[in-house]
């Protein structure tokens, strides 16, 4: 798809989601819009969530907010070479596909109020010795899983590793440490079932959860595919309870689906045995108007947004997610990656992923390495 068609598609999607945000918020009154904050709604489904889940944001390092800060140049980055990591999908290997600039590789995340520990793969392997770690989600989970695989491989290059892949499960075991990191690919966390009428997205069914049991660490993710419509949408009908529809307000559907996931965690996870994280909402950068450049997308962007705030504010999906997490009885640690990732309009594959313009996923090495650094710090 060329960049013009891609941007027009996302402009239409953004307008639809703006309307859906208004309908959903008016209906549920669970994520109120702010009219006074500088990060209030600017259209396209963005809301002020600056005061949401403050306890979640500060719980990881004794009161430090790891997720509020800025990007600074650090010439000791990147932490690995893509040519030396056998686990990178070609679509994320931007250098292999000819990206000419490398400055995007040289940024480190600096929280405002504390020091973020540098990623130490050997220390993490030691902490996880004998443990099983699973990422559960879509291609953004894959992005993060591959980053962690490369970080650990670079830290222990001589450690014998075994790799297995059979859809929907991928596993990598560092045999010296007995550590296995899994990737379980699922588009929505909840189920898609083929029935006589077609493919049905069942918002209150989560049979895939049987494969997630017995893990020591679970890292979940879901949002990217909830925005897909038309031919890129992998279902024909959506069902909640006995009601089957051709479509549903996507924020409402996300809320219902995530509530089903939350119920699964509350029912099946023993916090003394399993630590649960949620990866957070990974943003896209198809609409330059969000950062003051209306005619642009992520294509040929080579610098992050300066400062610590994103002009368009936080996406409405983040507010929905935080409300679901706040209602749970079992602890789930939110890796609140949204704002720090919004600042990295320069870090996507754009036209260097081997396909069309990709402003949704992230180059490796790159931003997902910071997500894993934050995961490491939270342990």
C-alpha positions as CSV (number, residue, x, y, z in Angstrom):
1,X,0.0,0.0,0.0
2,X,1.4,3.4,-0.9
3,X,1.7,6.1,1.8
4,X,-1.2,8.2,0.4
5,X,-3.7,5.4,0.5
6,X,-2.3,4.3,3.9
7,X,-2.8,7.8,5.4
8,X,-6.3,8.2,3.9
9,X,-7.2,4.8,5.5
10,X,-6.0,5.8,8.9
11,X,-7.6,9.3,8.6
12,X,-11.0,7.6,8.0
13,X,-10.3,5.2,10.9
14,X,-9.3,8.0,13.2
15,X,-12.6,9.9,12.4
16,X,-14.6,6.8,13.0
17,X,-12.9,6.2,16.3
18,X,-13.4,9.8,17.4
19,X,-17.1,9.3,16.9
20,X,-17.0,5.9,18.7
21,X,-15.1,7.5,21.6
22,X,-17.9,10.1,22.2
23,X,-20.6,7.4,22.0
24,X,-18.7,5.0,24.3
25,X,-17.8,7.6,26.9
26,X,-21.3,9.1,26.9
27,X,-22.8,5.6,27.3
28,X,-20.5,4.3,30.1
29,X,-19.2,7.5,31.7
30,X,-16.2,5.5,32.8
31,X,-13.4,7.6,31.2
32,X,-14.5,11.2,31.3
33,X,-13.1,13.7,28.8
34,X,-11.2,16.7,30.1
35,X,-11.9,20.1,28.6
36,X,-9.2,22.0,30.5
37,X,-6.1,19.9,30.5
38,X,-3.4,20.5,27.8
39,X,-3.7,16.8,27.0
40,X,-7.5,16.8,26.6
41,X,-9.2,15.5,23.5
42,X,-7.8,16.8,20.3
43,X,-9.8,14.5,18.1
44,X,-9.0,11.1,16.7
45,X,-9.9,9.4,20.0
46,X,-7.4,11.0,22.4
47,X,-8.3,11.8,26.0
48,X,-6.6,13.1,29.2
49,X,-5.5,10.1,31.3
50,X,-2.7,12.0,33.1
51,X,-4.2,11.3,36.5
52,X,-5.3,7.7,35.8
53,X,-3.7,4.8,37.7
54,X,-1.1,7.0,39.4
55,X,-0.5,4.2,41.9
56,X,0.2,1.7,39.1
57,X,2.6,4.1,37.5
58,X,4.6,4.7,40.7
59,X,4.6,1.2,42.2
60,X,7.5,-0.3,40.4
61,X,10.5,1.5,42.0
62,X,9.3,2.7,45.3
63,X,7.5,5.8,44.1
64,X,9.5,6.6,41.0
65,X,7.4,7.1,37.8
66,X,9.5,5.2,35.3
67,X,7.2,6.2,32.4
68,X,7.5,10.0,32.7
69,X,10.7,11.3,31.2
70,X,12.5,12.1,28.0
71,X,14.7,10.6,25.4
72,X,18.4,11.5,25.4
73,X,21.3,10.5,23.1
74,X,23.4,7.7,24.4
75,X,26.2,6.5,22.1
76,X,26.5,3.2,24.0
77,X,23.3,2.1,22.3
78,X,22.1,-0.1,20.6
79,X,22.7,-3.1,23.0
80,X,23.0,-5.6,20.2
81,X,23.6,-5.9,16.4
82,X,20.7,-7.1,14.3
83,X,23.1,-9.1,12.1
84,X,24.1,-11.0,15.2
85,X,20.6,-11.9,16.3
86,X,18.9,-14.8,14.6
87,X,15.4,-14.1,16.1
88,X,14.5,-10.8,14.3
89,X,11.6,-10.9,11.8
90,X,12.8,-9.4,8.5
91,X,10.0,-6.8,8.8
92,X,11.6,-5.3,11.9
93,X,15.2,-5.4,10.6
94,X,15.2,-1.8,9.3
95,X,19.0,-1.7,8.6
96,X,18.8,-4.9,6.5
97,X,16.2,-3.2,4.4
98,X,18.3,-0.2,3.7
99,X,17.4,2.4,6.3
100,X,20.2,5.0,5.8
101,X,20.1,6.7,9.2
102,X,21.2,5.1,12.4
103,X,20.6,8.0,14.9
104,X,17.3,6.4,16.0
105,X,19.4,3.6,17.5
106,X,21.2,6.0,19.9
107,X,18.4,7.1,22.2
108,X,18.0,6.0,25.9
109,X,14.9,6.6,28.1
110,X,15.6,8.8,31.1
111,X,12.8,9.0,33.7
112,X,12.6,12.5,35.3
113,X,12.7,11.4,39.0
114,X,15.1,8.4,39.1
115,X,17.7,6.4,37.2
116,X,16.4,3.5,35.0
117,X,18.7,0.5,35.5
118,X,20.6,-0.5,32.4
119,X,19.4,-3.8,31.0
120,X,21.6,-6.6,32.3
121,X,20.8,-9.9,30.4
122,X,22.9,-12.1,32.6
123,X,21.3,-10.8,35.7
124,X,17.9,-11.3,34.2
125,X,18.7,-14.9,33.2
126,X,19.9,-15.5,36.7
127,X,16.7,-14.1,38.3
128,X,14.7,-16.2,35.9
129,X,16.7,-19.4,36.3
130,X,14.4,-22.4,35.8
131,X,11.4,-20.2,35.0
132,X,8.9,-19.9,32.2
133,X,8.0,-16.5,30.8
134,X,5.2,-16.0,28.2
135,X,4.3,-13.0,26.1
136,X,0.6,-13.3,25.0
137,X,-0.7,-11.0,22.3
138,X,-0.4,-9.8,18.7
139,X,2.5,-8.7,16.5
140,X,3.4,-6.0,19.1
141,X,4.0,-8.8,21.6
142,X,6.1,-10.4,18.9
143,X,8.0,-7.2,18.5
144,X,8.8,-7.2,22.3
145,X,9.5,-10.9,22.4
146,X,12.0,-10.7,19.6
147,X,13.7,-7.8,21.3
148,X,14.1,-9.7,24.5
149,X,15.4,-12.8,22.7
150,X,18.1,-10.6,21.0
151,X,19.0,-8.9,24.3
152,X,19.4,-12.2,26.1
153,X,21.3,-13.7,23.2
154,X,23.7,-10.8,23.1
155,X,24.2,-11.1,26.9
156,X,24.9,-14.9,26.8
157,X,26.1,-15.6,23.2
158,X,27.8,-18.9,24.2
159,X,24.7,-20.2,26.1
160,X,23.2,-23.1,24.1
161,X,19.7,-22.2,23.0
162,X,16.8,-24.2,21.5
163,X,14.2,-22.6,19.3
164,X,10.8,-24.1,18.5
165,X,7.9,-22.6,16.5
166,X,4.5,-24.1,15.9
167,X,1.6,-21.7,15.5
168,X,0.4,-20.1,17.8
169,X,3.4,-20.9,20.0
170,X,7.1,-19.9,19.8
171,X,9.6,-20.8,22.4
172,X,13.3,-20.1,23.1
173,X,15.1,-21.9,25.9
174,X,18.5,-20.8,27.2
175,X,19.5,-24.3,28.4
176,X,22.3,-23.2,30.8
177,X,19.8,-21.3,32.8
178,X,16.7,-23.3,32.2
179,X,14.9,-20.2,31.1
180,X,12.2,-20.4,28.4
181,X,10.6,-17.4,26.9
182,X,7.4,-18.1,25.0
183,X,5.4,-16.1,22.5
184,X,1.7,-17.1,22.2
185,X,0.2,-15.3,19.3
186,X,-3.5,-14.2,19.7
187,X,-5.1,-11.4,17.9
188,X,-7.6,-10.3,20.5
189,X,-6.9,-12.4,23.7
190,X,-10.5,-13.5,23.4
191,X,-11.6,-16.1,20.8
192,X,-12.4,-16.1,17.1
193,X,-14.5,-19.1,16.3
194,X,-15.5,-20.4,12.8
195,X,-19.2,-21.1,12.7
196,X,-21.8,-21.6,9.9
197,X,-22.3,-17.8,9.6
198,X,-18.6,-17.1,9.4
199,X,-15.8,-16.1,11.7
200,X,-17.2,-14.9,15.0
201,X,-15.3,-12.7,17.5
202,X,-16.6,-13.9,20.9
203,X,-16.0,-11.2,23.5
204,X,-16.9,-13.4,26.4
205,X,-14.9,-16.5,25.5
206,X,-11.2,-17.1,26.2
207,X,-10.5,-20.8,25.5
208,X,-6.9,-19.9,24.5
209,X,-6.2,-19.2,28.2
210,X,-5.6,-22.9,28.8
211,X,-2.2,-22.5,27.2
212,X,-1.2,-19.6,29.5
213,X,-1.4,-21.6,32.7
214,X,1.7,-22.7,34.6
215,X,3.9,-19.7,33.7
216,X,6.1,-17.8,36.2
217,X,5.7,-14.5,34.3
218,X,2.9,-13.4,31.9
219,X,3.1,-10.3,29.7
220,X,-0.2,-9.6,27.9
221,X,-1.0,-7.1,25.1
222,X,-4.0,-6.3,23.1
223,X,-5.3,-3.3,21.1
224,X,-3.7,-3.0,17.7
225,X,-6.2,-5.3,15.9
226,X,-9.3,-3.8,17.5
227,X,-9.0,-0.9,15.1
228,X,-8.9,-3.0,12.0
229,X,-11.9,-2.8,9.7
230,X,-12.9,-4.0,6.3
231,X,-10.8,-6.7,4.6
232,X,-8.0,-6.4,7.2
233,X,-10.5,-7.4,9.9
234,X,-10.2,-11.1,10.8
235,X,-13.8,-11.7,11.8
236,X,-17.2,-11.4,10.2
237,X,-19.5,-11.1,13.3
238,X,-19.0,-10.1,16.9
239,X,-20.8,-11.8,19.7
240,X,-21.4,-10.9,23.4
241,X,-23.7,-13.2,25.3
242,X,-26.4,-14.3,23.0
243,X,-26.3,-11.1,20.9
244,X,-24.6,-11.5,17.5
245,X,-23.9,-8.3,15.5
246,X,-22.1,-7.4,12.3
247,X,-20.1,-4.8,14.2
248,X,-19.9,-2.9,17.5
249,X,-18.4,0.3,18.8
250,X,-14.7,-0.8,19.0
251,X,-14.0,0.8,22.3
252,X,-17.0,-0.9,23.8
253,X,-15.9,-4.2,22.2
254,X,-12.4,-3.7,23.6
255,X,-13.8,-3.0,27.1
256,X,-15.9,-6.2,27.0
257,X,-13.1,-8.3,25.7
258,X,-10.6,-7.0,28.2
259,X,-13.1,-7.5,31.0
260,X,-13.3,-11.2,29.9
261,X,-9.5,-11.3,30.0
262,X,-9.4,-9.7,33.5
263,X,-11.9,-12.3,34.7
264,X,-9.6,-15.0,33.4
265,X,-6.6,-13.6,35.3
266,X,-8.6,-13.1,38.5
267,X,-9.9,-16.7,38.3
268,X,-6.7,-18.5,37.1
269,X,-3.6,-16.7,38.3
270,X,-2.0,-17.3,41.7
271,X,0.0,-14.1,42.4
272,X,2.4,-16.0,44.7
273,X,3.4,-18.2,41.7
274,X,2.8,-15.9,38.6
275,X,3.6,-12.3,38.1
276,X,1.4,-10.6,35.5
277,X,2.2,-7.6,33.4
278,X,0.3,-5.7,30.7
279,X,2.4,-4.3,27.9
280,X,0.3,-1.2,27.5
281,X,-0.9,0.5,24.4
282,X,1.6,0.8,21.6
283,X,0.9,3.9,19.4
284,X,1.1,4.3,15.7
285,X,2.3,7.4,13.8
286,X,0.3,7.7,10.5
287,X,-1.2,11.1,11.2
288,X,1.3,13.9,11.6
289,X,-1.4,16.3,12.8
290,X,-1.0,14.5,16.2
291,X,2.5,16.1,16.6
292,X,2.0,19.3,14.6
293,X,3.0,18.1,11.1
294,X,-0.4,17.5,9.3
295,X,1.1,16.5,5.9
296,X,3.4,13.8,7.4
297,X,3.4,10.2,8.7
298,X,6.4,8.4,10.3
299,X,8.0,8.1,6.8
300,X,11.5,9.7,6.9
301,X,11.2,10.8,10.5
302,X,14.6,10.7,12.0
303,X,14.2,12.5,15.4
304,X,12.0,11.9,18.5
305,X,9.5,14.5,19.7
306,X,11.3,16.6,22.2
307,X,10.1,16.9,25.8
308,X,8.0,14.5,27.8
309,X,4.4,15.1,26.5
310,X,2.7,14.1,23.2
311,X,0.7,17.0,21.7
312,X,-2.3,14.8,21.0
313,X,-2.5,13.4,24.5
314,X,-3.3,9.8,25.4
315,X,-5.5,7.4,23.3
316,X,-8.9,6.6,24.6
317,X,-8.0,2.9,24.6
318,X,-5.5,3.5,27.4
319,X,-8.2,5.0,29.6
320,X,-10.4,1.9,28.9
321,X,-7.4,-0.4,29.7
322,X,-6.6,1.4,33.0
323,X,-10.3,1.2,34.1
324,X,-10.3,-2.6,33.5
325,X,-7.0,-3.1,35.4
326,X,-8.3,-0.9,38.2
327,X,-11.3,-3.2,38.6
328,X,-9.3,-6.4,39.0
329,X,-8.7,-8.3,42.3
330,X,-5.4,-9.8,41.2
331,X,-2.3,-7.5,40.7
332,X,-1.4,-6.7,37.2
333,X,1.6,-4.4,36.6
334,X,1.0,-2.0,33.7
335,X,4.1,-1.2,31.6
336,X,2.8,2.2,30.7
337,X,4.7,2.5,27.4
338,X,2.3,4.7,25.6
339,X,3.6,8.2,26.0
340,X,7.3,7.3,25.8
341,X,6.5,5.4,22.6
342,X,4.4,8.2,21.2
343,X,7.5,10.4,21.4
344,X,9.4,8.0,19.0
345,X,7.8,8.8,15.7
346,X,11.3,8.1,14.3
347,X,11.5,4.4,15.4
348,X,9.1,2.6,13.1
349,X,10.1,0.5,10.1
350,X,8.2,3.0,7.9
351,X,9.3,2.0,4.3
352,X,12.3,-0.1,5.5
353,X,10.3,-3.2,6.6
354,X,10.2,-5.0,3.3
355,X,6.6,-4.1,2.6
356,X,4.5,-0.9,2.6
357,X,4.8,2.0,5.0
358,X,4.7,0.6,8.5
359,X,4.1,3.2,11.3
360,X,2.7,0.6,13.7
361,X,5.5,-1.7,14.5
362,X,9.1,-0.9,15.6
363,X,12.6,-1.4,14.3
364,X,14.9,-3.8,16.0
365,X,17.2,-2.9,17.6
366,X,15.0,0.0,18.8
367,X,12.2,1.1,21.0
368,X,11.0,-2.4,22.2
369,X,14.5,-2.8,23.8
370,X,13.4,0.0,26.2
371,X,10.1,-1.8,26.9
372,X,12.2,-4.8,28.0
373,X,14.5,-2.5,30.0
374,X,11.4,-1.3,31.9
375,X,10.2,-4.9,32.4
376,X,13.7,-5.7,33.8
377,X,13.5,-2.7,36.1
378,X,10.1,-3.8,37.4
379,X,11.3,-7.2,38.5
